[in-house]
């Protein structure tokens, strides 16, 4: 365990002057305070003050009009010494992920990272620990005639795309490894200039922390190369959308709960694994309010987009909301997992993990049966065939998804009332501020945040 004294020693050894103390609020935007080396000991002990209204700020950078956290009141942003990371892309700078704490020093009930930690500690008391990888896509872009356009016109998985982005990707991978994050996968994605770059999985809160550092690194290194990186779900209406698929396994006493050691074939999902999938399927309409949390997210979640639009699961089915990937023949126990596909990079990674694990655990506790896997595009089934299998269309707007979330008692309980209620307030304010009387939405403001 890293202590505050070790952080101070390392800051001195690395000649760090400025430390970014970062949290992610209900909007999904990383925010925080900067402290200098002289102020770092106090920040490590007491945190840095911030208005609690930050938790009622939305992605438009406006206060939710009816949000419960207004201008009167403060919390403390308290850095976690375990997350101290010297930044390879900014001189004499470091970053620490932080929890929000109340004025008594207790974890704030509306703080996403603290609430995830609380939930995982309760789960850990039963022996469970989730492992996750946030499989992120993004576009490299440039400016042409005042407009943002894809960096190149390369095709999916092409070596041409690899060559064109080699320098910036290489520098990004180096910067990630300098921060302790290994490369799991990289390739040019479906859209021109679109990339998929995935770091290694991690356990619990650390996985979400790594995702925040990953996204910060991608943007920073791109800027150093004179280009931009956008994580918006649908930055170019005519091009493929951008997701952040969540790969998840569940461990107990060193064993992968989702894996059946006696199963044959490439999909050795255990009975508990099927129940976990059952929980994800049942809660999927509410889950997307957390995993696809902006108005633009629903331009991407449409049939035929490989982003999933229906409440179904399948084996290596990239049109299913929950995909069970084929396990590695040499390490099936380590690689048996589920992938939740209707997710994107505008989500708060701490809330994503909290919601997905809670939904899956509800499936295990109630022994929910997800039915037989669907190994075809659900749009090729007629409505009666989908209905017979219990397959429904996912919400097609953020407003509909938020209504489903508001009715989900399992996710409400997992998040806690303060976090759950404030999240709904923030996201409903985004819907109201983004749409006109006809329900048409505008989302260019996402350029500022993602």
N, C-alpha and C positions, 0 to 999 in steps of 0.2 A: 504494500500500500504506500502510495506517495504521500509524504507529509508536507505541510506548509514550509518547513525549514528546507526540505529538499527542493521545493519550487524556487525559493529565494536563492539558494546556492546555484541552481541551474540558470536562473535569470542573470545572475552575476557572471557566471562562467561564459554564457552565450552573448553577453553584452546587450541584453534585452532592456529597452527603455520604456516601451509602450506595450501594455497587455490589454487585449480586447476580451472583455467579460461578456459572454454571449448567451442569450436565451432565445427561444422561439415562442412567439405568442400565438394566440388563436388564429391570427391571419396566416400563419405558416411562414412569416418573414423573419429571418434571423435579425435580432436587434440586441442592443446592449450598451455598455459603457466602456470607456477606455481609462485605465489608470496607469500612472507612470511608476517607475521602479520604486520611488520613494513612498508612494501611497500603497504599494502592493501588500505589505504586511497587514495594514488595516483592512484592506479589501478581503484578504484571505480570512481574517477573523470575523469581521462584522458585515462584509459585503458592501456594495455601493447602492445608494438610494435611487429609487426610480418610482415615478407615480404609478399607482396600481391601475390607472386608466390605460396603461399600455396593453393590458389584457383585454380591453374593449376596443382597441384599434383594429380596423379591418384592412384588407389588402389595398384599398384606395387611400390608405393612410388617413382615414377619418375616424373619429370616435363614433361608435354605434350610438345613434340618438337615444335609444332606450336601454343602453347597456348599464349593467349594475355597477360598473366601476367608473366613476367620474373624476373630476379634477381634485376632489378632496380625499386624501389618503395616500399612503406610501407602502411599498414593500422593499425588501432588500434583495439585490442580485448577488448571490453568494457563489463564488467560483468553486468548482470541484478540483482539488489538487491533482487528482488522477488524470485530468484531461489537459494538463499544461502541455502546450505544443508550440515549439519555436517555428515561426512561419518562414519557409524557404523562399517565398515570393515577395516578402516585404521586409526591408532592412530593420533590424533591431526591434522586431515585433514578435509577439506571441499571442496565442489565443487560448482561452479557457472556457469550457462550457459551464453553465451555472444553473443553480436552482433558485427559484423565487421563494423567499421566506418572509413570514410576517414579522412585525416589530418585536415579538417575543422570541424570535429566532427559530420558530417552528416552521416546517415546510408549509407553504401556502396552499390551501386546498384548491385554489384556482390555477396553480402552476402546473403546466403539462409534464415537465420533466420530473418534478417531485411526485406527482400523482402516478406516473408510470413506475417510478422507483417503489412507491408504497405498494402498488398492486403486485409488482414482481416479488417484493419481500413476502407478501402474503402467499403468493404462489410458491415461493421458495421454501416456505415453512412446510409445504406438502411435498417438497422434493423436486418440483418442476423448474425448468429453466428453458426459455425459448432461445433459439439461435436464428438470426435473420441476416439476409443480404438485401439491400435496396438496389435493384437492378435499374439503373437510371439511363434514360436517353436524353439527348439535347441536340440542338442545332448550333453549329458554328455559323456566324453571320458576318456580313460586311455591309457597309453603307454605300448605296449607289443612287445618285440623284436624290439624295435626302431620304431614301427609303431603305429599310433593313431588308436584305435579301440573303438567301443561302450562300455560304462561302464558295461553293463549287456546284457542279452539275453531275457529280459522280453517282453511280448506281449502287444498288444494295449489295453489300458484302464485297464490293469490287476492290481489286488491288489498286486501281486508279485512285479511289478514295483514300486508301491507306497511304499512298505516296503523297497525295496533296496535303494531307494533314499530319504527315510524319513528324515534323519538327515540333509542332505545338503539342501533339499527343505525347511524344517522347518526354518533353519538358514537364508535362502534366504528370505522367507516370513517375518521373524522378521526384517531383515535388510530393506526390502522395506517399511514395516509399520513404522519403525523408521524414514524414510525419507518422510512420509506422503502419501505413495502409498498403497492403499488397494488391497487385492486380489479379483479378479473377478472370476477366474476359474483356476483350475489346474488338470491335469491328465497325466499319461504316454501316449505318442502318439504312432503312428503306428510302427515306427522303434524301434528296441531294444536300450534302453538307451535314446530314444528321449522323450522330455518333451514338454508340452504346458502349459505355465504359463502366465496368463493374469492379468494385473492390471486394476483398474477401469478407466473408460473413463474420459476425461477432455475436457475443451473447448479451441479451438484454439491453440495458440503457446504453452500453458501449456501442452497439450497432447503430443506434440513432445518432449518437455523438459523432461517429465516423461519417455518417451521411452528411451532417452539417459541414464538417471539415472538407469532405469531398466536393460538395457544391461550391463552397468558397474557393477552393483550389482551382477548379475548372474555370471559373469566371476570372480569377486573378491572372492565371497563366495565359488565358486567351487575350486579356487586355494587354499583357506584356508583349504579345505578338501583334498588336495593333488590330485585333478582331474582337468580336463579341461572342458570347455564348448565351443562348436563351433556353430556359427550361419551361417556357409556357406550354400548356397542353396542346394548343393548336395555333402556333404563331403565323402559319401561312394557310389560309382556308383551302387552297387547292392541293396541299401536300399532306403526307401522313402526319398524324398527331404524335405527340411525345409523351411517353408514359414513364412510370417508375414502378415496375413490377416488384412485388414483395415475395421473396423466397423465405420459407419459414419451416423450421423443424422444432420439435419439442423433446426435451431430454429430462430423464429422471434417473438418478443414481448411475450415471454414465451410459445409460441405454437410450436409444432413440425411440420414443414412445410411438412414433408414426410408422416404424419399421416392423415388419413381420419376418423374423429370421427363418421361418419354415416355408415362406412363400416362394414359388417359382416365377420366373419371368422378370421382365424389366420394371414392373410396377408393384413392388412388395409392400403394399400398404396394409398395415395392421387393422384390426377391428377398431382400436382406439383412433387410428388414423382416419378411418372412414367416418367415425363419429365427429372427429375434428372438422373434416370436410363438411359434414352435415350441419355443423354450427355455422360455418362460413356461408354455406348456401342459404340457410334460413335467415341469417342476419344481413345478407348482401344488400338489400335495398337501403337499409340504414347505414351500413358500413361505407357505402360510396359517398355519403355526406361528409365523411372524415377523410377518405382516401382520394376522392375527386372533388375537392371542396371549393372550386370557383366556377363562375358561370361558364367560362370557356371549357371547363372539363367536359361538359356535356355536348360540345361540338365533336369531341373525340370519341365518346362512348356511344357509338352508333353501330348498327349491324354492318358486317363486311369490312370492318376497320382493323381486325386483329387486336382489338382493345377490349372486347367482350361487351355484350349488351343484354345478356340474359342470365338468369339465376340457374346456371347449370355447371356441372363439373365434368371433366374428361381427362383421359390419359393422353398427354402431349397434344391436347386440343387447344390451339391458340385463339379460338373463338369462344372458349368457355370462360366464365368468370373465375373459376378455380381450376387450375391445371395441375395435374400430378405429373411431374417430369419423370422421364425414365431414369432409373438409378444407374450409377456406375457399376459395371460388372465386377470390377476389382474391389469396390468399397460400397456395397449396397446399403449397409447399415448407416454409414456416414452421409450418404447422399439421398436417402429417401426423404422427401419433403413435399410441401405443397407450394404453389405459386398463386398469389392473388393478383389478378391482372387489371381490374378496373381501378387503377391508382395512377397518380401523376405527381410531379415534383412541386406542385403548389400546396401539397399537404404538409402538415406538421408531423415529422417522423416519429415523435414521441407519442402523439395521439394515435397515429396509424398503428404502431405496435400495440398500444394498450387496447384499442378496439378489436384488432384482429385476434389477439390472444384471448381476450375475454369471450369473443364469439366462438372461437374454437373450443375453449374450455367448457362453454355452455353445451356444446355438442357432445363432448365427452361425458359430462355429468348427467346429461339427459339421454345419452345413447341415441342421438339423432341419426336416422338412416338417410343418407343422401340419395338413395336409389342407385340404379346402374349408371355407370359413366356414359356420357354422350360423346362419341368419338366421330362427330361430324358437325358441320356448321349448323347451329340451331335454326338459322333462317331457312334452311332447306326443309324443315318440318312445317306442316301447316299448323294453324292455331289449335286445332283439336288435338293433334299429336303432341304439341308442346303442353297443352293443358293436362293431357293424360299422364304426362311425366312430371307434372308440377313445375314446369319451367315457365317463368314469368319474365316479362321485359323489365330490366332495371329502370329506375327513374330516369326520365329524359331531360329533366331540368334540376338545377340545384334546389329550387323551391320544393319540388316533390321529394327529393332525397332528404331534405331537412325535416319534412313532415314525417317521413318514415323513421328518422332518427329520434324525433320527439316522442314517438310511440314505442320506442325500444327500451324496455325496462332493464334488460341485461346490460346494455351499454351505459345507460344512465347510472346504474349501480357501480359499474367498474370505474367510471370517470369521477363520480361524486357530484353532488348537486351544484356546487359552486363552479366547477369546470364545465360540466355538461350545460348548465344554463347559460353561462357566459359565452360558450362556443356557439350555441344556437342564436344568441342575440347578435353576435358579430357576423355570422354567416348570413343571417336573414337581412342584416343591414347591407351587406354586399349585394344581395339579390335586389333589394329595393333601390339601391343607388346605381345599379348597372342596367336596369331594364326600363323600357318605356311602357306606355299603357297597353301596347299590343303584345307585351312579353318578349320583345326583341332586346337582345343584350349587346352591350359594348364593353370590350375588355382590354383595350389598348393600355390601360393603366397598369396591366400586369408587366409591361416592359420595365417599369421602375423597380419591381420587386423580384421578378423571376427571370 
